[in-house]
Amino acid sequence: MRTGVCYYPEQTAPENLVSDLQRMKDMGISLIRVGEFAWSKIEPRPGDIKMDWLKRVFDEAGNVGLKVCLGTPTACPPAWMVEKHPEMLSRDLEGAIRRFGSRRHYCFSSEVYLKEAIRITRLYANAFSEHEALDSWQIDNEFGCHSTVLSFSNAALKAFRKWLRNKYTRIEDLNALWGNTFWSMEYSDFDQIFFPRWQVTEANPIHTLEFRRFSSDQVIHFCKKQVEAIKNMDPNAIVHHNLMGHYTDFDHFKLGELLDIVTWDSYPLGFLALENYSEEEKADFYNTGHPDFSSFHNELYRSTGRGKVWVMEHQCGPVNWAPYNPAPAKNMVKIWGLEAMFHGADVFSVFRWRQAKHAQEQNHSGILDFADQMTSGGAELEQLHHQINDLGIKTTLKLPKEVALVFDYDSHWINHLETGNSGADYFWLVLRYFECFRSLGFNVSIVHKSHDLSEYKIIAMPSVNGLTDTEVNQLLSYEAIKIAGPRFLAKDELFTNFDSREVLQTHFGVTREHTESLPPGHKFYSEDGKLIFTEYLDKLHSKNQAMVVTQECNPILTRSTNNYYIAANLEPQSLQSAVCMILESQNIEYQKLPKGVRVHKTENLNLWTAYCSLSSAMSFDSQRVLAGNQLLNTGDYVITAND
């Protein structure tokens, strides 16, 4: 795995360039990312192209043996362009223009901006596609950041209507499939359809779902056109895009189909502060991040990238955008990098080289502070480079296939749009399943519903919805142990109630009478008081005796041969207890790890990490230890060989 850094020469004195690059090389960095926010420097006025400074960066990087990832600058169109094409700006839910003065101030549906984006991408490709220092291309930067996927501009409305025409062809077919006879919502022309907003009460849910799908497709189309501009110049170019953590406004699996590699931006401490973790979890992991959040995304983006994943941005010190911004605990930058490698990443790049002196991110740390002093995070990145060399790892690590966890963007949108429980969150449900299996020592792969899952021992698919009949049959055809629920197959791809009675009866031995949404903040218990559930409960009728029931004797956990149905949103400890019951019923061994401890397994090596202090040391005397000694304190790690 290579180490890298995000570098901003346009924000740095030119005389620092050569010394900066040499210093990077000396600490083991081999890749720099540049250019993704530099449009106004490249083209300060329309047609006035100034590439000399960027060409110098490429030349000097090549001279010291560094490779360059060049980002297309389309996340930050310059002021003159906005002045020339004000219609390119997006509008928010209330119709307010999202103005120039930060970044991501464009609408994905703007045809005039798409032409400008293609033009600048071609200019970049023409200038640098044959440069020997070029490593790869990053398209734009963090699609959707700052809630910019959903746009309510005139361009978006025009494009949405066109998208609907292409999908449904006839307005009569749309009316029938949407069920528009309900409340007399039938249209006689596609031009009568507006955004799903400002209706007297909520819009038809399929209307909203289709707008989400359309908006996702607009992101994909925008990216595709830039990829084509580069590949037309160089068919062998390596192209990627940097995705974000817990971002679900567009389908990353579809985006990944366009790319050679999927990269992502990881900020574990900022994520912990912003996410819906308990106060106990936020206290336990305040300076490490949650032990499963980054791993979840390493796996998600390895999956969307068809096995190819990089970490393009990673915090190496305090960030500036969370409610509170602690510094990472000792060794955490090293651990985060090793974890990425043990999840198949080939690049671990930190943000950024030098802390900014100006503008919105001046309190965001880097490898160097703004006075050019090395930070502790920078020192750990160098240590990471030496650790990788000491291990002699030269190729991508291969991971065993143990548990497949289905994650689906359509399912997220459907669950999100379903009325009845504002506190429920599909992303969090899937994440808690991931945490559960990881806490029991399993490798967990995040998979798409269409992937080949025949090699996995266990397939978990909580709240998967929006499937076609073909997708349902494929998903349930595997011989693996299958765990479904809650609200599994409640809706089809058109957001109508899916008649899942035959499927559930055949495969799980249950029928679902209805789904209850439960009062937020309240806890409900199993008959023996050991399991706690919240948010949702499927009212099941089981032909077999349930393994666990509620205090009202409604099934919570059922079994039919190798298929299990968990009918409720269980709290984390209760979910772990239920999964342990499933594993024990199948005679599958597991290892219940201490709080904060995780194992990251590959074919030949295992990485053990401690995200908080342990009450007693965890030793590895019976294993061949390649790095570390024991797990006891926060930031300890051990690498063992699978002899």
N, C-alpha and C positions, 0 to 999 in steps of 0.2 A: 504494500500500500504506500502510495506517495503522500507526502505532506505538501500543503499549499497555503496560499494566503491571498486575500482580496486586497488589491493594491490600487491606489488612486493617484497616479502621477499628475493628473490635472489639478489636484488639490495640494500638490507638493512643489516646493522650489525645485526648478530644473537641475540645479547643481547637486541635489541630493540623489539623483537617479542612480548613478553608477555605484555609489557607496551603499545605497539601499539594496540594490540587486546582489551585490557581492556579499553583503551581510546575510541576506536570505539564503544564498547558496551555502555559506559557511555553517549555517545552523540546520542544514539538511533539507530545506525547502526546495522543491523541484518544479512547482507549478505556481504561476501567478494568474489571477483573473483581473482583467482590466477592461475599461471602455463602456461598461453598461450604463453609466450615468453621464456620458461625456458629449452628448449631442451638441450642446451650445458651444463647446470647445472645438468640436469638429467642424461645425457649420454655424458660425456666429451670425451670419446673415444668409438669406436665401441664395443658394448656389455658390457661396463663398467657402469652398472646402479647404480645410487646413489639416492635413494628415501628417505633416512632418514630425510633430512632437510625438505622435503615436508610433510612427515608423521608427523613431529613435528608441522608444521603449522596446519594441520588438528586436531591434538590432543589438542593443546593449544586453537585453535578456539572453539572446543567443550567444553573445560573446562570453558570458559567464556560465553558460550551460543550463539556463532556465528555459522551461517551456511556457507558452502563453495561451491561456483560455481567453478568447475575445468575446465580450458580451455585446450584442446589438443594443443600441442606446434607446430603444423605443419606449422604455418605461418613463422617459423624461423628455417629451417633445418641447422644444424651446419656445420662448415667448413670442418670437416673430411668427411662428407657425400658428399659434393659437390666435394671434391677431389677424392673420391671413384667413384662417379657417375656424372661426368660432363655433361652427356647427359640429366640430369634431369632439367637443367636450361632452362628457356624460352628464346625466341628471340623476339625482337621488330619488328615493321613493316619493318625496313630497314635491318633486319637480324642480328643486333648486339646482342651479348649475354648479358643477364641481370645478372650481376655477384653478387657473395657473397659480403656482406659488409653492408647490411641494413636489409630488410625483404622482404617476398613474392617473393623470388628468385627461384621459381619452376614453372614448366609447368604443368598445370592440366592434360595434356595428357600423362605425363611420367608414364609408367607402373612401372618402377623400383622405382620411388618416391612414387607412390601409395602404393606399398608393404611396404615401410618403414613407411609411414603414418599409415597404418593399424597396423603395428607391435608396434609402440610407443603408439598408442591408446589402444591396448590390454594390454600393460604393465600398463598404467594408470588405466584402468578399473579393471585389476586384483588386483592392489594395493589398490584401494580406493572405489570400487563400494559398498562395505559393510560397509564403515566407517559411523558411526552415524552422523558425522558432514557434510557429503556430502548432498548438496541441489540439484544440477543440474550440467549438463555438457554443456560447450560451445565448439562447433566444430570450430577449427581453429580460425581465427580472421580477420574480415572485408574482406571477399572474394572480390577480384578484386581491392583492394586499390592499388594506384600507377599504374593504367592502366595495370593490370596483367591478365585480362580474355583472351584477344586476344593474342595468342602465335603463332609464325611463326617458330617453331622448326620442326625438322624432325619427332619427335614423334607426334606433332600436325597434320602434313600433313598426316602421315600414318593413324592416327585416323579419320581425316576428310574424307578420301577416304572410310574407313570402314563404317563410319556413313552414307555416301551417298549410298553405296551398300545396307546397311540394309534398308534404307528408300525407294529406287527406284527399287531395285532388278536388273532391266535390264537397261543397258546404253541407249538403244533405248527409254525407257520410260522417262528417265531423259532428253534426247535431246528434246523429244516432249513437255514435260511439261515446260521446260526452253525456248522453242522457239529458239533452237540453229541453226535452218536453217538461221536465221538472221546473216549476216556477215560470213556465213559458219563456225559457231562455234561448229559443231557437233563433239562429241567424239566417239571413237570406243572401249574405255576401261576406267574404272574408274581411273586407274593409270595415265591417261593423264591429270587428273584434278589437278591443283595447287591452291595455295591460290589466292584469288581475289586481287592481288596487282601486280604492275610492268607491267601490260598490257599497250599497247601503248596509249590507252585511257581508260575510265572507264570500269570496268568489267560489265558483264551482272548483273543487279541489283538483280536477284534471286540468282545468284552465291554468291553475297556478303551477302544477307539476310540469305541464308542457312549456310554460314560460321558463322554468328552471332548466329543463332539458335544452330548450332553444339557447338560453344564455350560455350554457356549458358548451354547446356546439359552436357558438360564436368565438369563444376562446380558442377552441381547437382549430377553427378555420384561420384565425389570425396567426396562430403559431405555424400552421401548415404553409402559409404563403411565404413566411420568412425562411422556413426550412427549404422550400423549393428554390428560393432565390440563391441560397448557399449551395445546395446540391447541384443546381444547374451549372454553377461555376466549378464545383469540385465534387463529383459523385462520391468520393471516398471520405468526404469531410465527416468528422465526428461531431454530432449536434446534440445538445441537451438543454434542459430548462431546470431552474431551481425552484422546487415547490416548497410549501411551508408546512409547519406542524398544525394539526387539527384544523385543516382547511378543507371544506367540503362543498364549495359553491360551484365546482365543475368536476367532471369525471376524469380523474387522473389516469385511469386505465386507458381511456380513449386517447388522451394526450400522449401517453407512453408509446402508443403504436406509431407515432410520428418520429420518435426520437431514438438515437442510438444508445443513450444512457439517460436515466432519470437521476437528477441530483436534488438535494433538499437542504434547507437551512435550519439548523438545530440550535436552539437557545434554551437548554433545560431549566435554568433557574427562572428565566422570564416566563416560560410556560407554566411552571409550578405555581408562580404567584398569580397568574391570570386564570388558571383552570379551576374547575369545580372540585378540587380535592378537599378533603376534610381538614379541619384545623389541626388535628393530630398529624396528618400526613405532611401538611405544610411546615409544621414545626420539626418533624423528624428529618425532613429532606430539604430544608431551606437552602442549604449551600451545596447540594449535590443534584437536585432535581429528583423526580420520582424514578425509581429503578427500572420502570417499564415503559415510560413515555417515549424516550428516544429509541429504545429497541423496537417498540411498536412501529414507529415511522421508518426505521431502517428496514424492517421487514415489509411494510406496505410499499415503500418505494423500490425495494428490490423486486417486488412482485410486479409493480406497474412498469418497471424498466426491463422486464423479462430476464431478470438475473443480473442486470447491470445497474449498480447504484453507487453514487458518490455523495459525500457530504461537502457541499460547496461553501457553506458558511457555518461556522461554529463559534460560539462565544468562548473567549479565553480569559474573560474577566467580567466585571459588572456590566450589564446592559443599561440602557437609559429609558426604556419605554414601558417597563412593568410598574405596578403599584409600589414595589420596593425592589431594590437591586443589589443583593449581597454579592460578595466575591465568591468564586468557587472554592470549595475545600481543597486542601493539599492533595495532589495527585489526580484530581478529577479531570483536568484537561487530558492527561494521559489515559485515564480510564475511558473517557468518552471516545477518544481516538481508537483505543484497542477494541472497544465494543463495536464500533463501526466496522473495523476490519473483520471481527468475528461474526458479523452479520453480512459479510460479502462485499463490503465497500472497497474500492480500489484507490480512492482519494479521500483524504481528510484535510479540508482547507478551513482555516480560521478567518474570522472577520475581526479586525482588519489589520493591516501592517502598522499603521500609525494612527493614534487617536486624533480625531479631527479637532481643529481649533475653533471652527465656526459652525453655525447653522444648527439643524435639528438634532444631530447625533454627537454633539461635542462631549457628552458625558459617557459615551459608549467606548469602552476600553478596546485596546488593540495589543499587538505584540510589543509595540513601543508606545510609551505615553507621548503626550504632545511635546515634551522636552527631549524626546529621543532616547529615553532610558528604557532598558529592557524590563518588561513586566514579568511577574511570576508565571503567568499563563504562557508567555513567549518562551520562557525557560523550559516549561514542561513540554511544549511542542518539540523542542530540540531533543529532550529526553525521550519522547515518543519515537522520534526518528531512530535514535540509537537502539531503543528496545526492539523495534522491528528488525533492524539489522542484526542484532544479537540473536534473535530467533531464527534468522535465515529464511524468512518468508518472502518468496519471490513471486508467487502467483496468488490468484483469488482463492480464498479459503472456501471449501465446499461444506455445506451444512446438511446434516441428516434430516430426513423428512419424518417427523413424528406426529405433530398435530397441525391440521389445516383449519384455519379460522376464516370463514367467508366474510368479506367486507364488500359492500356494494353501495355505490352512490345513489342509485335509484331507491334502494331500501332506506337510505338515510333521508332522502327528500320525502318519501312517502310517510315514514314514521314521524318526521318533523311536521308535515302538513296535517296529519291526522288530528282532529280535534279531540279533546277529552282529558288530556293531561299535559299541561304546559311544562311540568318538571321532568318529563321523560326525554331521553336523548339517546338515539341509536348509536352514535359514535361512542358514547360513554359505556353503553351496554357491551359493545364489542370490545372496547378497551379493558373493561373489567374481566371479561372472559380471558383475554390475553394475559392479564396480570395473574389470574387464577392458575392457569396452566404453567406459567413461568415460575410461580412461587412453589410449584410442585416438581420443578427440575426439568420440565420439558422444553424442547425447542418448539416454537410456534411460528408457522408460516402464515402470513396474511395472503389470502388467495381470492381470485375472482371466481364468480359462479360458473364461468365457462372453462376454467382451467382443468387440466387432467389431474385428478386427485387420487388416482389408483394406487399410488405408492404410500399413502398416508395410513397410519393406524387408526387415527381419530379424526373425524370431521365435525366441527362445531359450526352451527349456522343459526345463531339467535336472531329472531325478528327479521329474517330475510323475506322480502316482499317484492312485488312487481315483476315476477317471473312469468315467462311464457310456459305453456305446457311442456314444450321440448326441454326447456331449462330445468323444470321441476323433475322431469323423468331422468335427466342426466345426473342431477345432483343427488338423487336418491338411489341411483343404480349401483353405487360403490359398495363393496363388501366391508368397508371399515365400520368401526363403531361410530354411529351418528348421534349427535346431540342437537336437538332443535328446541325452539321456543324462546321466549313467549311471543305470541302474536305471529307465529310462523305461518306464512302463506295466507295472511288475512286479506290481502289486496292483490289484484293482478296488475298488469302493466298499464291498464287504463284507469287505475284507481277506482275500480269497482270491487264490490265484495266478492272474493274468490271462493268458489264452492270447493273447499278443500276436504270435504267429508270423506270421500273415497280414498284420497291420498293419506290423510291422517289415520284412517282406520286400517288401511292396508299395511302401512309402514310402521306406525307407532301404536296401533291398537287403541286409539282414542278418537273421540269426536269432540268438537268444541262447540258448546252451546252459545257462548258469548265471551267477550272480554270486558272485565271491569277495569276502569281507571280509578285509582284509589286516592284519597285525600293527600295532598302534598304534606310532607313533614310527619306523617303518621307511620308507625311501624305495625306490621301484622305478623303473626307467629304461626308456626307449624303446630300440630297437635301436641307434640312433646315439648314445645317451647324452645327448641334448639335452633330452628331456622327462622330468619327474619326476612320479610319481603316488603317491598314498597312499589308504588307507581302503577303496576299492571298485574292482573291475575286472569289467566284464561280459565273459564269454567269448563272443565273437562269431564267427560264420561269415559271411563276406561274399562275395557273388557278384562284386563288383568288387574290384580291387586296392586294398588299404588305403593311405591316405596316410601313416600312421604305424603302426608295430607295436611290440610289446614285444620284449625280448631273446629271448623264446620264440616270436616271430613271431605272436602274437595281435594282432588289430587294436586300435588305440587310437583312431584317427580314420579314419572311412570317409566316402565320398561316393556319392550316387546322384542325379544331376542337381543340383537345388537343395537337396537334403536331406542333412544331415550328422549323424553320430552320434559323440559323444565318449564313449568307453566307460569312462573312468576319472575319478576325482577328481584333477585335475591341480593341482599347486602354482601359485600366482598367476602367476609368470613363465612357466611352461610353458603355462598356459591362454592367456595373452596370445599366445604363439608359435603355438599351435594355431589361435586365432581369426584371427591374421594370415594363416596359410596358407589358411584358408577365404576371407577377404576377397580375397586375391590371386588365388585360383582363380576368383573371380567378377568380377575387375577393379574392385573397389570401393576407392576411395581412403580412406586413413585417416591420422591424424596421431599418431604416437607422442609423447606429451607427456612432458616431464621429470618426475622424481619430485616429487610434491606439487602439480603444476600441473593444473588442471582448467578446462574451458571450459563455461559454462552458456549454451546457445543459445536465443534466442527468434526470432520472425519478423523483428524489426527490430534487436535489440540482442544483443550477446554480452558476458558477464561472464567475465573471466579471473582466476583466483585462484592465489596461491602459499601453500601450507600448510607449506612449509619453504624454506630458502635454496637458491638455485640456484648452480651453479658458474660460470655466466656469464649475463649479462642476456638476457632475452627481450624483444625490442623489437617495436613495432607500427607501424613507419614507413610501411608500405604501406596502413594502414587509417586510417579517420577515428576518432580517439580522443576520447571524450566525458568520460572521467574517468581519472585516473591517468596513468602515463607508460610504465613498464616493469615487468617482474617480475624481481626479483633477491633480495629479502629476504623472510623470513617476514612475512606480513600484507600484502604488496603486492597490489593489484588494479588491473585496467584494464577499462574499459568501452568497447567499440567498436561502431560502427554498421554495419549490413549495407547498404551503399550499392551 
